[in-house]
Amino acid sequence: MLYPEIEPYAHGMLDVGDGNLVYWEECGNPDGKPVVGLHGGPGTGCSPDMRRQFDPAAYRIILFDQRGSGRSTPHAADYGTDLSVNTTAHLVADIERLRVDRGVDRWMVFGGSWGSTLGLHYAQTFPERVTEVVLVAVTTSRREELEWLYGGLRRFFPEQWHRFRAGAPEGAVDLVAAYDELLNDPDPAVRRKAADDWVAWESSVLTLNPDRKPSPRESDPRWRTAFARITARYFRHGAWLADGQVLREMPRLRGIPAVLVHGRWDMQGPVATAWEVARAWPDAELVVVSGASHSAQDPGMTEAVVAATDKFAHRR
């Protein structure tokens, strides 16, 4: 069960350069153990439930909306927003700038889905700033993972993939690249339809739970456009990471304890990736949740995630 709802005691906009202002917030215990939360997507922005995955009496919870998403500005839903200054390297630099701005020496890193790729890469870049790591629905953004998500999954979701495929130009081979072009088309109607088609595919493979209710933000056209535009751009470029880079650099995390939580039936990101990360990281414990898929709302996922953050709550 998640911790009770909580409101931030501080929030603001951090100037990270390139004309970008990143929204950040803090909640929980101002004197508690610092943890930074990295949302998924890329491009989803933070949700209030992210605050509830940590014991508010123990943690100083620091969340932020990554460039172009959520409450950060400029917003990726706006056609004129320059995404050339929105890359994985920019986000890693933003995390480190936020750490310095908030006066944190070292902190725990928490990330889900895309946030796990980002969290791993940040920790590998600044291991001396990381105390522990908790990752949920583990990904590393390798080429094979992306090809599975936007192609291989058609074997399990043929009807949904057919609709996704039909949204791209006839003859397009690289669907992610094709959608990236559509999402940056001068015609707003083209961009809007591409965003709707992209989100429909992502939502259809998020969970195997037939009772899943879409998040309210999925009905927001601006959220759909920003999410689709950022995600397509990142994955068209392999998140600007060399293929397999995250796994090759796992030795940099030696000595940092971690818990990896993954659904057994995660279709978006099969459990093999989490297993490979754990195998390359002797300090990491892999928790596989039976019956769960990619969604954090799947049965058993919440309990496993909260147990993971509780494990480190009082570790100094």
C-alpha positions in Angstrom: 0.0 0.0 0.0 1.2 3.5 -0.8 1.9 6.0 1.9 -0.9 8.7 2.5 -1.2 11.6 0.1 1.2 14.4 0.8 1.8 17.9 -0.5 5.2 19.5 -1.2 6.6 21.8 1.5 8.8 23.5 -1.2 8.8 23.8 -5.0 10.3 26.0 -7.7 11.7 26.3 -11.2 15.4 25.6 -11.7 17.1 27.3 -14.6 19.1 24.5 -16.3 20.2 26.5 -19.3 19.3 26.4 -23.0 16.1 28.4 -22.1 14.7 25.5 -20.0 13.2 25.8 -16.5 12.7 22.5 -14.7 10.0 22.2 -12.1 11.1 20.6 -8.8 9.4 19.9 -5.5 10.2 18.5 -2.1 8.0 16.7 0.4 8.3 14.5 3.4 10.9 15.2 6.0 13.2 18.2 5.3 15.9 16.6 7.5 15.3 13.1 6.2 17.3 10.9 3.8 17.5 12.6 0.4 16.0 10.7 -2.6 15.6 11.9 -6.1 12.7 10.4 -8.2 13.0 10.0 -11.9 9.8 9.5 -13.8 9.2 7.4 -16.8 8.4 8.1 -20.4 10.5 9.9 -21.2 8.1 12.8 -21.1 5.4 11.7 -18.6 6.2 14.2 -15.9 5.8 13.4 -12.2 2.5 12.2 -10.7 1.4 12.8 -7.1 1.6 9.0 -6.5 5.4 9.2 -6.9 5.5 11.0 -3.5 3.6 8.2 -1.9 6.2 5.5 -2.6 8.5 6.8 0.2 8.0 7.0 4.0 7.5 10.7 4.5 8.8 10.6 8.0 12.1 9.1 6.8 12.7 10.6 3.4 13.4 14.0 2.0 11.6 13.4 -1.3 12.9 15.4 -4.3 11.0 15.1 -7.6 11.2 17.0 -10.8 9.7 17.1 -14.3 12.3 16.3 -16.9 12.8 18.9 -19.7 9.7 19.6 -21.8 7.3 17.6 -19.6 4.9 18.2 -16.8 5.3 21.7 -15.3 8.7 22.3 -16.8 9.0 25.0 -19.6 9.1 25.3 -22.5 6.6 22.4 -22.9 7.2 19.8 -25.6 3.5 20.1 -26.7 4.3 23.5 -28.1 5.5 23.2 -31.7 8.2 25.9 -31.3 9.9 24.1 -28.4 13.4 23.2 -29.4 14.1 19.5 -28.5 17.7 19.6 -29.7 18.6 20.6 -26.2 16.6 17.7 -24.7 18.8 14.6 -24.6 19.9 12.0 -22.0 23.1 14.0 -21.4 21.1 17.1 -20.7 18.9 15.3 -18.2 21.9 13.8 -16.4 23.4 17.3 -16.1 20.0 18.6 -14.9 19.9 15.9 -12.1 23.3 16.9 -10.9 22.5 20.6 -11.1 19.4 20.0 -9.0 21.4 18.1 -6.4 23.7 21.0 -6.0 20.9 23.5 -6.0 19.0 21.7 -3.3 22.2 21.4 -1.1 22.4 17.6 -1.2 25.7 15.9 -0.9 24.6 12.3 -1.7 21.2 10.8 -2.4 19.3 7.7 -3.2 18.2 7.3 -6.8 14.7 6.1 -7.6 13.5 5.5 -11.2 10.8 3.6 -13.1 10.7 2.4 -16.7 12.6 5.1 -18.7 13.6 6.5 -15.3 15.5 3.4 -14.6 17.7 3.9 -17.7 18.2 7.5 -16.7 18.9 6.5 -13.1 21.4 3.9 -14.1 23.2 6.2 -16.4 23.3 9.1 -13.9 24.6 6.7 -11.2 27.3 5.5 -13.5 28.3 9.0 -14.3 28.3 10.2 -10.7 28.6 7.1 -8.5 30.2 9.1 -5.7 26.9 11.0 -5.3 24.7 7.9 -5.0 23.9 6.1 -1.7 21.4 3.5 -3.0 19.3 2.8 -6.0 15.7 1.5 -6.3 14.5 0.8 -9.9 11.1 -0.3 -11.1 10.3 -1.9 -14.5 14.0 -1.9 -15.4 15.1 -0.8 -18.9 18.4 0.1 -20.4 17.2 1.4 -23.8 19.2 -1.1 -25.8 18.3 -1.4 -29.5 16.8 -4.9 -28.9 14.6 -3.5 -26.1 13.3 -0.7 -28.4 12.8 -3.0 -31.4 10.8 -5.3 -29.1 8.6 -2.5 -27.8 7.8 -1.0 -31.2 7.8 -4.2 -33.3 8.3 -7.5 -31.6 5.2 -7.0 -29.4 3.0 -7.2 -32.4 3.0 -11.0 -31.9 1.0 -10.5 -28.7 -1.0 -7.4 -29.6 -1.6 -7.8 -33.4 -4.8 -5.7 -33.6 -3.3 -2.8 -31.6 0.0 -2.9 -33.5 -1.9 -2.9 -36.8 -3.6 0.4 -35.8 -0.2 1.7 -34.7 1.4 0.7 -38.0 -1.5 2.2 -40.0 -0.7 5.6 -38.3 2.7 5.7 -40.0 3.3 6.4 -43.7 2.9 3.4 -46.0 6.2 1.7 -46.6 7.8 3.1 -43.4 10.3 0.6 -42.0 11.4 2.4 -38.9 8.1 3.3 -37.1 9.7 5.3 -34.3 11.5 7.5 -36.9 8.3 7.8 -38.9 6.3 8.9 -35.9 9.1 11.3 -34.9 8.7 13.0 -38.2 4.9 13.1 -37.9 5.1 14.5 -34.4 7.1 17.4 -35.7 5.0 18.1 -38.8 4.0 21.8 -39.3 0.3 20.7 -39.5 -1.2 20.6 -36.0 -3.8 18.0 -37.1 -1.0 15.7 -38.2 0.8 16.1 -34.9 -2.3 15.5 -32.9 -3.3 12.3 -34.7 0.3 11.0 -34.4 0.3 11.7 -30.7 -3.1 9.9 -30.3 -1.9 6.9 -32.2 1.4 6.7 -30.3 -0.3 6.9 -26.9 -2.9 4.4 -27.9 -0.1 1.9 -28.6 1.8 2.6 -25.5 -1.3 2.3 -23.3 -2.4 -1.0 -24.9 0.8 -2.7 -23.9 1.3 -1.2 -20.5 -0.5 -3.9 -18.6 -2.2 -7.3 -18.9 -4.8 -6.2 -16.4 -8.1 -5.9 -18.2 -9.5 -3.6 -15.5 -6.9 -1.0 -15.9 -8.3 2.5 -16.0 -6.4 5.1 -18.0 -4.7 7.9 -16.1 -6.7 11.2 -16.3 -3.7 12.8 -17.9 -4.0 10.5 -20.9 -7.1 12.4 -21.9 -5.1 15.7 -22.0 -4.0 16.5 -25.6 -1.1 18.5 -24.4 0.2 15.6 -22.3 -0.3 13.2 -25.1 1.6 15.4 -27.6 4.5 16.1 -25.2 4.9 12.5 -24.1 4.8 11.2 -27.7 7.1 13.8 -29.1 9.7 13.4 -26.4 9.5 9.6 -26.4 9.8 9.2 -30.1 12.7 11.5 -30.3 14.6 9.8 -27.5 14.1 6.3 -28.8 14.7 7.3 -32.5 18.2 8.1 -31.2 18.6 5.2 -28.9 18.5 7.7 -26.0 21.9 8.9 -27.3 23.6 5.9 -25.5 25.9 3.4 -27.3 24.0 0.2 -27.7 24.5 -1.9 -24.6 26.4 1.0 -22.8 24.4 0.8 -19.6 25.1 -2.9 -19.1 28.8 -2.6 -20.0 29.2 0.2 -17.4 27.6 -1.7 -14.5 31.0 -2.2 -12.8 30.9 1.5 -12.0 28.1 0.8 -9.5 30.1 -1.7 -7.5 29.4 -1.2 -3.7 26.1 0.7 -4.2 23.2 -1.4 -2.9 20.1 -1.6 -4.9 16.7 -3.2 -5.3 15.2 -3.9 -8.7 11.5 -4.5 -8.9 10.1 -6.1 -12.0 6.8 -7.7 -13.1 7.1 -11.3 -14.2 4.7 -10.6 -17.2 6.1 -7.2 -18.2 5.4 -7.1 -21.9 6.9 -3.6 -22.6 10.2 -4.6 -21.0 10.6 -8.3 -20.5 12.2 -9.4 -17.2 15.3 -10.6 -19.0 16.7 -7.0 -18.9 16.2 -6.7 -15.1 17.9 -10.1 -14.7 20.9 -9.1 -16.8 21.3 -5.9 -14.8 21.1 -7.8 -11.5 23.6 -10.4 -12.8 26.1 -7.6 -13.7 25.5 -5.9 -10.3 26.3 -8.1 -7.3 25.0 -5.4 -4.9 21.6 -5.5 -6.5 18.6 -7.6 -5.3 16.1 -8.5 -8.0 12.5 -8.8 -6.9 10.2 -10.4 -9.5 6.5 -9.8 -8.9 4.4 -12.7 -10.0 1.3 -11.8 -12.0 2.4 -8.1 -12.6 3.3 -6.5 -15.9 4.8 -3.0 -16.6 2.3 -0.9 -14.7 3.2 0.2 -11.2 -0.5 -0.2 -10.4 -0.5 -4.0 -11.1 -1.2 -6.3 -8.2 1.8 -6.7 -6.0 3.9 -4.0 -7.5 3.0 -1.2 -5.0 3.8 -3.5 -2.1 7.2 -4.5 -3.6 8.2 -1.0 -4.4 7.3 0.4 -1.0 9.2 -2.6 0.6 12.2 -1.6 -1.4 12.2 2.0 -0.4 11.5 1.0 3.2 14.6 -1.2 3.1 16.8 1.8 2.7 14.8 4.4 4.7 17.0 4.4 7.8 20.3 3.4 6.2 23.0 6.0 6.6 
